[in-house]
Amino acid sequence: MEEKLASPKIDRKAYVRARIIETLDDLDVAINMWLAGRSRNAAGKVFSAVKALLSALVTKNLDKLAADNEWYVKKGYNAPTHSLKSISIDLVKLGYSEVGSITNVALLLHDYQYNGFDPDFSKYKNKDEVLYDLVIVIKIILDNIKKWFEDEWDNQLDILYNIVLADFLKIKKEK
């Protein structure tokens, strides 16, 4: 399900919805990439899902975040990669306690996407370690996304969520 990405400066609600869909779509692609034996691609998609999730949460909470930092209105809503750590800290302060840990793991997965198992750069030694982190991030997102976006949630998002959940169970069986 693709949603037109409207600027949050024009339509915040549509932007948040598009980013929720992007989060779920990226998780589903990651799961299927993993099942197809593409661990680095799967790691990259989980990273993209977390990035989209943070963008949706920032936009949803833009008034609170921008009160202390105008950067959020100018650029922060897009969740630039170089700022994910500080964005996650600000979101944790707003009550999204799980966001800090999934951001940290997503950044590790992002490194793995580019470095694989290179012992000079990778934090991972084998695919089991990668799968462990993929499962943690996906599970935390699936366990919380409905709560985090309860005002935005509808039947269409629920259908997409259930597709991702069904695919996720395939990974858990593999594990």
Sequence and secondary structure as in RCSB ss.txt:
>XXXX:A:sequence
MEEKLASPKIDRKAYVRARIIETLDDLDVAINMWLAGRSRNAAGKVFSAVKALLSALVTKNLDKLAADNEWYVKK
GYNAPTHSLKSISIDLVKLGYSEVGSITNVALLLHDYQYNGFDPDFSKYKNKDEVLYDLVIVIKIILDNIKKWFE
DEWDNQLDILYNIVLADFLKIKKEK
>XXXX:A:secstr
       TTT HHHHHHHHHHHHHHHHHHHHHHHHTT HHHHHHHHHHHHHHHHHHHHHHTHHHHHTT THHHHT
GGG  GGGHHHHHHHHHHTT THHHHHHHHHHHHHHHHHHTT TTT S SSHHHHHHHHHHHHHHHHHHHHHHTT
TT  HHHHHHHHHHHHHHHHHHHH 
